Amino acid sequence: MSFDTSAPTVWTAYSYLFTATSTTTRIRFTSATDQSNKDWYVDSVSVVINGGAGANLLINGNFETGSSVGWQIFACDNSCSAVVKTSTKCLSGSGWCYNNACTPTTNIQFLEQYFATTIGVTYNITFWILKGGPGVGSGIAMYVNVL
């Protein structure tokens, strides 16, 4: 899933199905910006068995436990690091969410978490994304991968 040319400038929910091919799966959000005043937000990420009302398989999927509990954040450059933070820009207008406000493009940020899955079972992933700052601009991209 790529959000480079159609970045949502208001909080937007996404939902995708995937069938597990391994007993451990990773969800990874990869984001980059190359202009000041443009950044990415991610909030309320969940993975559940499709059609079920089961619990979220992710730890701290809504980031409300604070910090980066359950999540790992990696950077391609040490000049900046994206963070899980409390902000009025988070989904509910308060609380915690992931934010990448790092520039330039070479400073790509990764937010990821591994979770247990059952081979052959279909799961539903949902998450909310917001691209902050005026206009989409060039050099701003978000990719979501399930590996």
C-alpha positions in Angstrom: 0.0 0.0 0.0 1.4 3.3 -1.0 0.3 6.8 0.0 2.8 8.9 -2.0 0.6 10.7 -4.4 -2.7 10.4 -2.6 -1.7 11.4 0.9 -4.8 12.0 3.1 -4.8 15.5 4.5 -7.5 14.6 7.0 -7.5 11.5 9.2 -8.5 8.6 6.9 -9.2 5.0 7.8 -7.9 2.1 5.8 -8.7 -1.6 6.0 -7.0 -4.5 4.2 -7.3 -8.3 4.3 -4.3 -10.6 4.1 -3.9 -14.4 4.5 -1.0 -15.4 6.7 1.8 -17.4 5.1 3.9 -17.7 8.2 3.4 -18.1 12.0 5.0 -14.6 12.5 4.0 -11.6 10.5 5.3 -8.0 10.6 3.4 -4.8 9.8 5.7 -2.0 8.8 4.9 1.7 8.1 7.7 3.4 6.1 7.6 7.1 5.7 9.7 10.0 4.4 9.4 13.7 3.9 11.7 16.2 2.2 10.0 19.4 3.0 9.6 21.3 6.2 6.1 21.6 7.7 5.1 18.2 6.2 4.8 15.1 8.3 3.0 11.8 8.8 0.8 10.5 11.6 -0.4 6.9 12.2 -3.0 6.0 14.8 -5.3 3.1 15.9 -3.7 0.2 14.1 -5.3 -3.2 14.6 -5.0 -6.7 13.3 -7.9 -9.1 13.9 -9.0 -12.4 12.5 -11.3 -11.6 9.6 -15.0 -11.9 10.5 -14.2 -12.3 14.1 -14.6 -10.0 17.1 -11.3 -11.1 18.6 -8.8 -9.0 20.3 -6.2 -6.9 18.5 -3.1 -9.0 17.9 -0.9 -5.9 18.2 0.5 -4.6 21.4 -0.5 -1.0 22.0 -2.1 -0.7 18.6 -3.7 2.6 19.6 -0.4 3.9 21.1 -2.2 4.9 24.3 0.2 2.9 26.4 2.6 5.7 25.5 6.1 5.8 24.2 6.7 3.0 21.7 5.5 0.0 23.8 5.1 -2.9 21.4 6.5 -0.9 18.5 10.0 -0.5 17.1 11.1 2.7 15.3 14.1 2.7 13.0 15.7 5.4 11.0 18.0 5.3 8.0 19.8 8.4 9.3 20.6 9.5 12.9 19.9 13.2 12.2 16.3 12.8 13.3 14.0 10.2 14.8 10.2 9.9 14.5 8.4 9.3 17.7 5.3 8.0 19.4 4.0 11.1 21.2 1.1 12.8 22.8 -0.4 15.5 20.5 -3.6 17.4 19.7 -3.0 16.2 16.1 -3.6 12.5 17.1 -6.8 10.9 15.9 -9.1 11.8 18.8 -7.6 15.3 19.1 -5.6 14.1 22.1 -3.8 11.0 23.3 -0.8 9.3 21.7 0.1 8.5 18.0 3.1 8.0 15.8 4.6 11.0 14.1 7.3 11.3 11.5 8.2 15.0 11.0 11.8 14.2 9.9 13.4 15.7 6.8 15.1 15.1 4.3 14.0 12.2 2.1 17.1 10.3 2.9 15.9 10.1 6.5 13.4 7.3 6.0 11.6 6.1 9.2 10.2 2.7 9.9 7.5 1.9 12.5 7.0 -1.9 12.8 5.7 -4.7 15.0 5.8 -8.4 14.7 2.7 -10.5 15.7 1.7 -14.2 15.8 -0.5 -15.5 13.0 -1.8 -18.9 11.8 -0.9 -20.0 8.3 -3.9 -19.9 6.0 -6.0 -17.7 8.2 -7.2 -14.4 6.8 -6.7 -11.3 8.9 -8.1 -7.7 8.7 -5.7 -4.8 9.2 -7.1 -1.4 9.9 -5.3 1.8 10.6 -5.7 5.6 10.4 -3.2 7.9 8.5 -2.9 11.7 8.2 -0.4 13.7 6.2 0.2 16.9 8.1 1.2 20.3 6.6 0.0 22.2 3.6 -0.3 20.4 0.3 1.0 17.0 -0.6 4.3 18.2 -2.1 6.9 16.1 -3.7 9.2 13.7 -1.8 6.6 12.8 0.8 5.7 9.1 0.9 4.2 6.5 3.2 4.2 2.7 2.5 2.5 0.1 4.6 3.7 -3.5 4.2 2.7 -6.8 5.7 5.6 -9.2 5.6 
